[in-house]
Amino acid sequence: MLDRRSFFQRAGAAALLASVPYNSIHAKKDKTVKGTPKKELIKNLKAVGKEPVELTNPDASTVLVLPYGGRILGLFAPNSDNNVLWTDTRLGSKEKLYEWYSKDVWHNSGGDRTWLAPEVDFFFPNFPDTGKYFQQRPLDVGPYRVTNRDGGSVTMENEFTMQNYRGKKQYQLRITKTVGPAANPLRQGAVSMPDGVQYAGYTLTCTLDILRSSGDPGYVGLWNLLQMPNGGEMLVPTYTRTDPTVFFGEIPKADLKVEDRMVRYRMRADGAQKICVRALHCTGRAGYIYDTDGDSVLVVRTFDVNPSGDYVDVWSTNMKDDGYAFQACNINLEELGSFSELEYHAPAIGAKTGLKHSRDTSSVWAFRGPRAKVEGLAGTLLALS
């Protein structure tokens, strides 16, 4: 039987163990949900030369965008410093942040980031040996350039070279990201906003362009990953009853529940685990609910799903098992922190599609308030029963 270290290396979950000491695999869960306040995030990032952009939405909620890595780092309700997204604890200290950013390691600041799929092509430099995982720095944390700031929105662009390790090709790519407001989805519905509940949201539009490639381009797909505090429950509505595929890790039976039109995943285990749901079954919405400071937070992401598109992400243990639009990744490791990822893929371009441009739009809605009222909103927005 493989020990846990050997399992992660063989399964390819070294993705999450790169530069992580062995002992950190056995890390205990960080039960602290409250993150770094907005004012401290801005102050510390400015101090280390990574100034964020703060957007104020028409409803007075705010979004904190970090061009370093092209991330949406924070989402805040009106008159609130409490971030509904996860950020690395080192952002709470100017000294620790400077030390961390000075090292040649992956700077996972947190929030909402954009990667590229398939993962096996771009993150395993010695493929088919999956013992080493590497985040290519031009992608993350590539320095995005702000190209436009118009009132409540900001556009940033990253043009870079990317290695396709499996296909032994090189691409010149451009990712453009525009962040703007997302109005409260309850403002026009039959369900009114409950008293005592706060709302904040944003819309993200991403475009991907294949500018050049050495040889015929393989598949390349946009992949957005939203990080939130660990310990909550992922709610994935489905059109029919479907058992999610486990890409890696061992998930306790009590943490994964499959209902007729819903997958529920309690994200709290030690180590790293990941589940996936195929595009055919996805409704284009997923949510995550967690508790913090006496309140509950519901974060919902809406995204386009086209089962006729090419969803190309696979895991190294089964290279023909594709078609996944949604993924949820649980991380509870000392070196990387404790967070839960709500991930989705857009259909790929390149290869047999003949396409060299793609455009994807999603929205994030966040609600904070008493548990019973927030659960009620999960019923409205996600059909949670």
SVG drawing of the C-alpha trace seen along z (x, -y; Angstrom):
<svg xmlns="http://www.w3.org/2000/svg" viewBox="-43 -56 57 58">
<polyline fill="none" stroke="black" stroke-width="0.4" points="0.0,0.0 1.2,-3.5 2.0,-5.9 0.4,-9.3 3.4,-10.9 3.8,-8.2 0.1,-8.5 0.3,-12.2 3.4,-11.8 2.0,-8.9 -1.4,-10.4 0.0,-13.7 -1.3,-15.6 2.2,-16.8 0.4,-19.7 -0.3,-20.8 2.8,-19.5 5.4,-21.3 7.9,-22.7 5.7,-21.4 7.5,-19.6 6.5,-16.1 5.2,-16.9 2.8,-19.5 0.7,-16.7 -0.4,-15.9 -1.3,-19.6 -4.2,-20.3 -7.0,-22.3 -6.9,-26.1 -10.2,-26.9 -9.7,-30.6 -12.1,-31.8 -11.7,-35.6 -9.2,-36.9 -7.1,-40.0 -9.3,-43.2 -9.4,-45.2 -7.5,-48.2 -4.6,-46.0 -4.6,-44.1 -4.3,-47.4 -1.7,-48.9 0.6,-45.8 0.3,-45.2 1.2,-48.8 4.2,-48.5 5.7,-45.7 5.1,-47.3 2.0,-45.3 -0.7,-47.9 -4.2,-46.6 -7.1,-48.3 -10.2,-48.9 -13.5,-49.0 -16.7,-50.5 -19.9,-49.0 -23.2,-51.0 -24.5,-49.3 -21.4,-50.5 -19.9,-47.0 -16.2,-46.8 -13.9,-44.5 -10.2,-44.3 -8.2,-43.4 -4.6,-42.5 -2.8,-42.9 0.1,-40.8 -1.2,-37.4 -4.4,-38.9 -6.5,-38.0 -9.7,-39.2 -8.4,-39.2 -11.3,-40.5 -15.1,-41.0 -16.6,-43.2 -20.2,-44.2 -21.0,-47.9 -19.2,-49.5 -17.4,-46.2 -13.8,-45.2 -14.6,-41.5 -13.5,-39.6 -15.8,-36.8 -12.9,-35.2 -9.8,-33.5 -6.4,-35.1 -3.0,-33.8 -2.3,-34.8 1.0,-36.3 -0.9,-39.2 -1.7,-40.3 1.9,-41.2 4.0,-43.6 7.2,-41.8 6.0,-38.3 4.5,-39.4 7.8,-41.0 9.8,-37.9 7.4,-35.6 7.2,-37.6 11.0,-37.8 11.3,-34.0 11.0,-32.1 8.0,-30.1 4.4,-30.1 2.7,-33.2 -0.9,-32.0 -2.2,-35.3 -5.7,-33.9 -9.1,-35.0 -10.1,-34.3 -7.4,-33.3 -7.3,-32.1 -5.3,-29.1 -5.1,-27.0 -6.3,-23.5 -5.5,-20.7 -3.5,-20.6 -1.4,-17.6 -0.1,-19.7 0.9,-22.8 1.8,-21.9 3.9,-18.7 7.3,-19.6 8.5,-16.0 5.3,-14.4 4.5,-11.4 6.5,-11.5 4.0,-13.4 6.3,-13.6 7.0,-17.3 4.3,-20.0 5.2,-23.6 3.1,-26.7 4.7,-28.4 5.4,-31.9 4.4,-33.8 0.9,-32.4 0.8,-32.7 2.0,-35.1 2.3,-36.8 2.3,-40.6 -1.0,-41.7 -1.0,-45.1 -3.9,-47.4 -5.1,-48.6 -8.3,-50.3 -10.1,-51.6 -13.5,-53.0 -15.5,-53.9 -16.5,-50.7 -14.6,-48.3 -11.0,-47.4 -9.4,-45.6 -6.0,-43.9 -3.9,-41.9 -1.1,-39.4 0.8,-38.3 3.2,-35.5 4.9,-32.3 3.6,-29.0 5.2,-25.5 3.0,-22.5 5.1,-19.9 3.2,-16.8 2.9,-18.0 6.4,-19.5 5.1,-22.7 5.4,-26.4 2.6,-28.9 2.4,-32.7 -0.8,-33.5 -2.8,-36.5 -5.3,-36.5 -7.5,-39.6 -9.6,-40.0 -12.3,-42.6 -13.8,-42.9 -17.0,-44.8 -20.2,-44.9 -22.8,-42.1 -26.2,-43.4 -28.0,-41.6 -29.9,-38.7 -32.8,-39.2 -33.5,-42.8 -36.1,-41.8 -37.3,-38.4 -40.2,-37.1 -37.9,-36.5 -36.9,-39.7 -33.6,-40.3 -33.9,-39.2 -33.4,-41.7 -30.0,-41.5 -28.3,-40.0 -25.6,-41.8 -24.8,-41.4 -21.7,-41.9 -20.8,-40.6 -18.8,-41.0 -18.7,-39.9 -15.5,-38.5 -15.0,-38.4 -12.0,-36.5 -10.7,-36.2 -7.9,-33.8 -6.0,-34.2 -3.5,-31.9 -1.1,-34.3 1.5,-31.9 2.5,-28.2 5.3,-26.0 3.5,-23.5 -0.2,-22.9 -1.7,-24.1 -3.1,-21.6 -6.1,-22.2 -6.0,-25.2 -8.9,-26.2 -9.7,-28.9 -9.9,-27.6 -11.1,-29.9 -10.5,-28.9 -12.3,-30.7 -10.7,-30.3 -12.8,-30.5 -12.2,-29.7 -12.0,-26.0 -14.6,-24.1 -17.8,-24.9 -20.0,-23.0 -19.9,-23.0 -23.3,-22.8 -23.4,-21.7 -26.9,-21.6 -27.1,-18.9 -29.8,-18.2 -29.9,-14.5 -28.4,-12.4 -24.7,-12.0 -21.8,-10.7 -18.8,-13.0 -15.4,-11.7 -12.7,-11.9 -9.5,-13.1 -7.3,-12.6 -7.3,-12.2 -9.4,-10.2 -12.7,-11.8 -14.5,-10.6 -17.9,-9.1 -19.6,-11.5 -18.3,-14.5 -19.8,-13.7 -23.5,-13.3 -25.2,-12.8 -28.9,-13.7 -31.2,-13.5 -30.3,-17.0 -27.5,-18.0 -23.9,-17.1 -23.0,-18.3 -19.4,-18.2 -18.2,-19.1 -14.7,-20.5 -12.8,-20.0 -10.5,-16.9 -6.8,-17.1 -4.6,-17.0 -5.8,-17.5 -8.9,-16.1 -10.7,-17.0 -14.0,-16.1 -15.3,-16.8 -18.7,-17.0 -19.2,-16.6 -20.6,-19.4 -23.5,-17.3 -24.8,-17.4 -23.9,-20.9 -26.5,-23.6 -24.1,-26.5 -24.3,-27.4 -22.5,-26.2 -22.2,-27.6 -20.3,-27.4 -21.6,-28.1 -19.5,-28.6 -19.7,-30.2 -17.7,-33.1 -18.0,-35.4 -21.5,-34.4 -22.8,-34.8 -22.9,-32.6 -21.7,-33.4 -23.0,-32.0 -20.9,-32.5 -22.5,-31.5 -20.8,-31.4 -22.7,-31.4 -20.9,-30.2 -21.7,-29.1 -21.8,-25.4 -21.9,-24.0 -21.8,-20.2 -21.1,-20.4 -17.8,-22.2 -14.5,-20.5 -13.8,-20.2 -10.3,-18.8 -9.1,-18.7 -8.1,-15.2 -6.1,-13.6 -2.8,-11.8 -4.2,-8.4 -6.9,-8.4 -6.0,-10.5 -9.2,-9.6 -11.6,-10.7 -12.6,-14.2 -15.7,-16.3 -15.6,-18.0 -16.9,-21.5 -16.9,-21.8 -14.4,-20.9 -14.1,-21.4 -10.7,-21.1 -10.2,-20.9 -6.8,-22.1 -5.7,-21.8 -1.9,-21.8 0.5,-23.7 2.5,-25.3 -0.4,-26.2 -3.0,-27.0 -6.6,-25.9 -9.0,-26.9 -11.8,-25.5 -11.8,-26.0 -14.9,-26.4 -13.5,-25.7 -15.0,-25.7 -13.7,-25.2 -14.6,-26.9 -14.6,-24.9 -11.1,-24.7 -9.8,-26.2 -7.0,-25.0 -6.5,-21.5 -9.4,-20.2 -11.6,-23.2 -9.7,-25.4 -10.4,-28.3 -7.7,-30.7 -10.0,-32.9 -12.4,-32.3 -14.5,-34.5 -16.0,-33.5 -18.2,-35.4 -19.1,-34.5 -20.6,-36.2 -20.0,-35.8 -22.7,-36.6 -22.0,-36.7 -24.5,-36.9 -23.7,-37.3 -26.1,-37.1 -27.9,-34.8 -27.6,-31.1 -31.3,-30.4 -31.7,-33.3 -28.5,-32.4 -29.6,-28.8 -32.9,-30.1 -31.1,-31.9 -29.2,-28.7 -32.6,-27.2 -33.7,-30.0 -30.5,-30.2 -29.2,-26.6 -32.4,-24.6 -31.0,-23.4 -33.8,-21.5"/>
</svg>
